[in-house]
Amino acid sequence: MRKILTVLLAGIMAAVLFVGCNRGTEKPGGGSTVKPEDINVNLDPNTTAALEIMVPGGNANERTMIDCLIEDFKDLFPNVTIDMTYVSVDNYVSAVGQQQLAETLPDIVWSNSPDFYDLVESETFIDLTPYIQANEMAETVYTYRDENNQPSKFSSEDFYTEFFDMGTANGKNYVIPRSCDTVITFLNTEILSNAGVDLNPETTKVKNGWTWDDFMDVCAQVRTWMDNNGMSNNYVIDANLTSWLSVCYPMLLSYGAEVIDENGNVAIDSEATRQCLEMVAEMVEKRYINDSTVATTGSYDNGKSAMLFQSASVSLYADRVALRDKCDLVSFPLITINNTPKIGAGIAGYAISSQSENKEVAWAFLTYLLSYTGQQEMALNGLNLASIRQDLSDYTTANWGKGYETLNLSAYTYGSEYKVSADFFTRTTLTAKAGLQQALTQMFNNACNAEKAKDIDSIIATAVRDMEDAMIEY
């Protein structure tokens, strides 16, 4: 069934690719002929247009923050209307691909890394590089609003380039980040304190820069306390190891493993991979994380687990009834066994559809999103993540930390030298992305299965086979 689904997805994207390559001379995605000097980045405020923007349907914060930008944009362009449509994150790539085939894709489309890789070769999104260059060529840009809500000079140096570049493929910009997303460790301070874990800021090991050994020591302490207090069915941490590349891929790199080498060959079969998977199996055996075959009703969300690996806005957890006054955060624990610790990072943001008839208006909207004013407005309406802008890095003064100043929000910005995205997809055909991702997450799923983890070599061999199958061009 897994291979059938992979082939079906490849078929959808192949059909989309065929459509994308038969639009005539204009190739807004992979081969755009538009020049920066031909792009108007200072549109007449009386411009009339209608835009649609697609956002994740299950994310109330995202809807709220984009809605506030729409309201602001109406003040700048009274004759531009913007409607919001929704997409399920669970079947994002196929949903976007189907809408492109039906020619109903909205002008502006939410995307993320690495999912946008699936849509590059089909030219679903335009290359935004010339639009960025056009902004930089202008004296000021009307929608690039400064701290006084006035038009200002646009510069790529305003942003964290290591995150901004995560929206690129083959040297072209496809997705404009709306924030810096990095995997951190959410804490339930009540559980940790009850378990006797030292949380004194002066002496605790649970702090930014803590190591994997520190983390495992804390897990052991919490496990013992849970078992001694009638919570043997609860687990220490929601690790998100079996379905999220932003956790499992950096862990592999930290051990010195790689997925695809520089020549585009599968390189996952290594001693470093074995060590990583054995560590995962150890966490299952010690009941720090649940066996992938065992359903659990206890989670960090409902106050039952002590920790969570996640990159979401702090407000999504700190404001939960089960976690109120019990939530804090620290950096992802550094795996130093190979002296190459990595922390998962990525972006969520917005792209412009190649089918849009109002690309310049759409770009004006994304420029406002990137501006000082736009970032500050989104932060007041649910975007409690580190800003993509360097001048808004201090959470004690920038709006993204407003209301959460007592929490350790510096966990989001800690360790820029360790940040890595799942960019290995670019070393082979991007159409293989879905199959490669599925093979890698399934490998971790199998390592979290106590029975299958008895044969790590077999788990790796299966992953190699599935990855090589994914790289076959259907």
N, C-alpha and C positions, 0 to 999 in steps of 0.2 A: 504493500500500500504506500509506503514512504516513497519508493522510487516512482510509483505512478503519479503521486502528487507532485514530485519534483519535475517529472516530464510535463505534466499539465501546466505547471507554472511556467516552465521554459517555453511551452507552446504559446501561451498567452503573450509572453514578452517577445517571442519571435514574431507573432502577428503584429504587435505594436511596433516592433522594429521595422517591419515591412512598410507599415503605414508611414512611420516617421521618415523613412528614406525615400518616400515617393511624394513629397510635397512640392516638388519642382526645385527651383534654384535656391529658395530660402531654406536654410538649415539652421534654425535658431538654437538648436541644442549643441550637438557635437561639432558642427562646422559653421557657426554663425558668420555671416559676411558683414554684419552691422559694424560700423566704425564709431569710435567714441565721439568724434566731431559731428557725427550725424544724429546724436542723441540729445534731446532737449531735457535737461535736468532742472530747468526753471520754467515750468509750465505756467501759462496764464491762470491766475486764481479763478477765472470764470470758466475754465475748462469744464465741458460737460462729458460725463462718462458714467458707465455702470460697471462695477467690478463685483466679482465673487471671490471669497476667500474660504479655503477649506481648512478646518481645524479638527483636532481629535475629538470625537464625539463624547468620550468618557471622561474628559478632563475639564472640570468646571473652572479651574484656575485659568487654563488656556483660553477658554471662551471669554472669561471676564476681562483678562488683560488685553485681548485683541479687540473686544468691544469698546474698551476705553480708547484705544488707538483710533478706531473708526469714528468715534465721537469727536476726537481732536481733529481728525483729518477733514471732517465736515466743516470745521471752522476755517481751515485753510483752503478748501475747495468746496464751496457750498453746493455746487451743481454736480458733484460726484456722489453717487450712491454706492454703498458697499453692503452686500448681503453675505451672510455666513452660511456655509454648508459644512457637513460633518463627514468624517471618515473613521472607520474602526481601525485602531492601531493593530489589532490582531491579524487582519488580512489587508494591511495597508498597500502592499505592492500590487497585489492582484486587483484591488479596488481601484487604485489609480490607473493601472493599465487598462482596465475595462472602460473607465470613463474616457481615457484617451482614445480608445478604439471607437467609442460612441460619439466622440467629439463633444463631450459635455464637461470636460475637465475645467474647473474654475480657473480664474486668472492667476491667483496666488494660492500655493499649495503648501501646507505644513509638511515638513520632512525631517529626517534625522540621519545621523551617521550610526550605522553603515547602510541603512535601508535605501538611501538615495542612489547608491551604486547600482542597484537593480534597474534604475530608470535612466542611466546615462546613455547607454548605447542605443536605446530606443528614441533618443532625443525628446523625451517627455518634457524636460525643462530646458530653458535657454541658458546659454553661457552668459553669466553676469559680469564677466571680466571687463568687457568694453563699457558697461554701465558704471562700474566702479571707477574706471579710468576717466569717464566723462565727468563724474562727480569731482574727481581730483583736479581736472582741468579748469573747472569753474572757479571764479573769484569767491563766490558764496553759493550755497545751494538752498533754495527756498524752504525745503522741508527738513533740512539738516539743522535742527534748532538747538541753540546753546542753552546755558543755564538761565538766561533771561528770555527764553522762548523767541529768540531772534535768529534769522538765517545766518549761517556761519560757514567757514571754510571746512571742507571735507578732507580728511587725511586718513589713509589706511593705518598710520601709526597711532591713531586713537584707540586701536583695538588690540587685544591679545592675539598676536599673529598665530601662536601655536593652536589656538582654538578656531580662529577665523579660517585658517587653512584646512581645517577638518571638513569644510564644505566643498573641497575641491577634488577633482579627479582628472588625471592627465593634464595637469597644469591649468585647468579651467574651473572657475567658481560657479557652482550650481545652487548652493544653499547659503543663505545669509543667516548666521547664528543669531538667536535672540537672547542667548545667555551662554555662560560657561558651565557645562555639565561635567561633574567629576564624581566618581564613586567615593563615598565616605562611609563611616560607621556610625549609624544612629544608635544611641544608647538608651536603655531604660534604667535610669539612675536608681530607682527604687529597688529593682531586682538586684542590681549590682551592690548597692549598699547593704541590703539584707543578706546577701551572700558573703559579706565581709570584704568586698573588694575596696581597696584604698582609693578614694576619689579626691583626697586632699590635693589641691593644685600644686602644692609644693613638693609632694612626695609620690604622687600616683604615677604608675606606668601607663595608665589609660590617657594618653595625650597625643597631640599631633607628633608624628614621627615615631610612634611606638612600633615595635617589630612584631613579626609573626609569632616569635617565641613568647613575647609578652602577651599577645592575644590568646595563644593556646593555654598559657598559665591561667588567664582569667576564665577561659572556657571551662577548665578543669575545676576551678573553684566554684563556679556557678552550677556546674553539673552536680557536684557533691551536695551543695545546698538544696537544689531542687529535689534530688533523690531522698534527702533526709526530711523533706517537708511536704511529702505527698504530691509531688509534681513530676513523677517519673515519666509521664507521657508528654511533658513539655520539652521543647528543645531550646538549646542555649541561644542559637542564632538562626535567623532567616538569611542564608548566605547567597541565595539567587545563583547557585552554581550550575544548575541544570538547564537553564534556558537563556542566559544573558551573557553575551560575549564580553561585555564591559567588565565582568568579573573574571571569567575563566581564561580569556586570552592573556590579560596582563599577568595572571598567575603563571601561565606557561612560560611567558617571556622571563619572568623573575627567576625561574629555575634554569633558564638558558635554552629552553626549547623554542622551536619555530614551527609554523604551520606550512607555509609556502616559502621556498627559498628564492633567492634573487633571480634564478633561472626559470622560475615558474613551476618548479617540481614540488610534489608533496614531500614535506620534511618532518612530519610529525612523529615518525618512528625513531625515537631516540631515548637514551638513558634519562635525559632531563625530563622528558614527558612521563616516563615511568615513575620517577621520583615525585613528580607533581600529583599524579593520579594515586599513588600510594598514600600521600598525605591526605588527599580527599577521602580515601577509603578509611584511613585512620580516624578522621573526624566522624564518619558514620559509625564505626565500631565503638567509639567512645561516647556516642549519642550526643555529640555537640550539634550535629545537623541530622535531619531525618533521612532514613533510607528512602530512596526515590520510589519504592514500591509501597510505602506506607503513607496513608493520608493522615494529616494532622489538623486538628481544629485550633490548636494554639499557635499564635503568630505574634510578631512584634506589633502589628496593627492593633490587636485586641489586648495588648499588655501582657502577653504570656511569655514572650521571648525577651532575652536580655539585650540582644543586639540585632542589627539589620544592616546588610550592605545595600546601599541604594544611592541614587543621585538626585532624587526629587527635591522639590522645595521644602524647606523646613516646616512651613505652615501646614503641609499635608499630614504631618505627624504631631507636631507640637500642639496643634489645636484639637486633636482627637480627645474625646472624653477619657478614654482608657490611658492616655499618655500625658494628660495635662499636668504640668509641674513635675513631670518625671522624665522628660525628653532632653537629651543633649547630644552632642556629636563630636567625633574626632576623625582624624584622617584614616584612610584605609591602612591597615597594618602592613609594614614593609617586609617583604620576603627577601632576606639578605643572604640566603644560602649560596648564591652565585655572584653576589655583589652587583646584581643588576636589578634592583627592585623597581617595579612598575606599578602605576596606579591607573586604573581605567578611566578614560575621559572620552567625551564626545560632544556632539551638539544636537540641539533641536532648533529648528528655525524654519525659514520659508523660502520657497523657490517660485519662479514665474513660469507658468505653462507656455510651451511653444505655440499653443493654439490661441493664446490671448490676443485680442484685437486692441488691447489698451496697455501695451507693455510699458510705455513711459509713465503712465499713471500708476501702474502697479509698482514700478521702480520708485516712484516718488513716495509711495506708502512704505516700502521697505527702507528707504532712506530715513524716513521719520522714525521708524522702529529702531534704527541704529543711533539716532541722535541722542544727545544728552537728555533733552526733554522727554523724548519717547521712552527711553530706558527708565527714567525716573517715574513716569506715569504708569508703566507696566508694573514696576516694583510696588507701587501703591495698590495695585489691583491683582495681586496674587503671584507675581514673579519674585519669589524669595530665594533666588539663586544668584550667584556671583554674576555681575554684569560683564558683558563682552567688552565694555569700555574700561580702559586703564584708569581714567580719571574718576571712576566710580568703584574703585577696589575696596575702599574703606567702609566696611559694613556699619560702622558706628556713626557715619555721617551720610552715607548713601541710603536711598529709600529701600533697597532690597533687604536691609537688615532691620528696618523699622519694626518695632514691637518685639524683636528677638535679640536685642543687644546683649542680654545677659547670657545668651548661649554662645557656644564656641563656633561661630560661623566662619572663623578663619580656617576651619577644616576644609571648606570648599576651595580655598585658594592655596592651601599648603602644597609644597613640593612640585612646583611646575616642572622641574627637571625630571620628574618621574612619570609625568602624564603621557599616556599613549592611547591611540585609538586603534580600532580593528582595521588597519589599512592594508593588511596582507592580501585582501581581495584584488588590489590593483596590480598584483604581480602575475595575474593570469587573466583570462577572459572574464569580464565582469558579469556575463550571463551565468557564470558558475557560482555566483555569490550565494544564492539560496541553498543550493546543495551543499556547499562548503560549510555554511553556517549550521545547517541541520546536522551534518556529520560531526562537527566539533562539539556542539551542545549535547548530542547524543552520546558522545564519548564520555563527557562528564556525567551525564545521566547514568550511564552504565557503571562508572566508577563509584557512584552513590548507591549502587545496588549491591548489597553485601554479598549476595550469591555470585553475581557476575564479577565482582572485584577480586574474587579468588584467582582469576586468570587475567591479569593486567595485559599480558602480551596479546591475548585474544581480543580484548577491547581495542587496543591500538591497531591491530591488524584489520579489524572491522572498519575503524575510522579511515585508515589508509585506502581501503577498497572503496568506501563510499565517497571519499574525496576525489579519487581518480575517476570514478563514475561521473561525479558532478562536473568534472572538467572536460568531459566529452561534449563536443558542440552538437547539440541536438538539431 
